[in-house]
């Protein structure tokens, strides 16, 4: 009887371990993406809807306030972006090239306004750690160079601005750089290890859900006390 009890106890431990392992596996297999952003400040607000393709890549951003849509199409190493206004006119067509590591190597931004057009050429340089260290922009023959420095996997300075981070919080979708890059231009170029806490004079605060997903990002300008808040809705599958 004692041996039988021991055997039953051992089996119980095995089954419990398998159950816990399955629960962990199922949890880690769930992928969540931000599908809606409600942005607001003291002056105005915007509702942005995001869609993804079957490979979980961002495929469109729809800005409800202006009824403008940015569409991203992936063709090999290229990303073609098109921005269409509410009237159906094309405001912007961009061609973005990526390298073998999937990092953005060149960008051609074609902005259209009536009969006028502005073309911007950007070239990126990365270090051995795949961190962006320089962007060379060429607009109407005028060259502008932005240099980036990094410390321990986080951007430390760019264009005279310095950055600090929350050392106990890992970077993720919805963070400062996701908000300032993806929502504005459809792609992300600054990939840090941790969540940005300060960008120049701006302070950044976050709220999280029980799974540590960012539910809101608040960027505060202390010079004017203006706050820019972004609230996120996720779809998980």
Number of C-alpha atoms within 10 A of each C-alpha: 6 7 8 9 10 11 12 12 12 12 12 12 12 12 12 12 12 12 12 12 12 12 12 11 11 10 11 9 10 9 11 14 20 21 17 19 23 15 19 16 15 10 8 9 15 15 17 21 17 19 17 15 12 7 7 11 13 21 18 21 24 20 19 14 12 11 14 20 22 22 20 23 16 14 9 8 14 17 20 16 23 18 21 18 15 13 8 11 13 16 18 19 18 19 17 18 19 15 11 8 8 10 18 23 20 20 20 18 18 17 16 16 11 7 5 7 12 12 16 18 18 19 16 17 17 15 10 6 7 12 20 22 17 17 19 15 19 16 13 9 10 8 12 11 12 13 14 19 16 16 9 9 14 20 24 17 17 17 11 9 13 14 18 18 20 15 12 8 12 14 21 17 16 24 24 24 20 19 17 14 14 16 19 12 13 18 17 16 15 15 16 20 16 20 23 24 19 19 22 15 13 16 18 23 17 20 12 11 9 6 7 11 19 21 19 20 21 21 20 20 16 11 8 7 9 13 18 18 21 24 19 20 15 14 10 9 7
